[in-house]
Amino acid sequence: MLNLKDVVVLIPAKNEVNTIGQIVSEIKELFPITVVVIDDGSSDDTTIVALDAGAIVLPMSFSLGAWGAIQTGLRYAEQYGFKIAITMDADGQHKVDSIPKLLEKLEDKQSDVVIGSYVERGSPSRHLAWSFFRKLSGMNLEDLTSGLRAYNHKAIELLSSKSASLLDYQDLGVLLLLHRAKLRVVETPIFISPRINGHSRIFSSWWAVSSYMLYTSILCLAHFKLFK
């Protein structure tokens, strides 16, 4: 049976002072679990609020971006011997009671990574991007950009390594790397709450969407060329 002392929840956060305290408190109230907040160069009191709520905080001197912050957390998990790492967003959309669903999927030993999937969310541009990248990458996962994920130790080792250091997003680049290493990725359906604060970094503007599409297309094409 899984020991929750072997599980760490990683929450990358940048200027999430309005939500981070509530999220950490809810996790700590429900589970005897370690929570690590990676403060990605916030200019507000995100670090102070997270500490007050009971989290361990890894403060970044400057912003590393979404994946850089997550990888910092994964390297912390690897260094301190955690067997499972769960990543959550800091904007309040992910429900804390989804954590047991992800852990249950990992416990059955049929997967190395579990993605909390909620395909109903998102704008038409997000769904268009998903459809395009499914075809380009050959992956049949439904929710390609979910930040709610559970990684076992094999996946933690891989994603904390140098081979994963040049990624910008926790989605297709990570999934392609996991696929290359023959790790098993599954989805489990979840529900999410409306965003309490802020907006998506990826889908915040057409410029951001265009940059994301170009970057991820290059990753997919490189993967296809390598494994065709």
Disulfide bonds with the S-S distance in Angstrom:
none
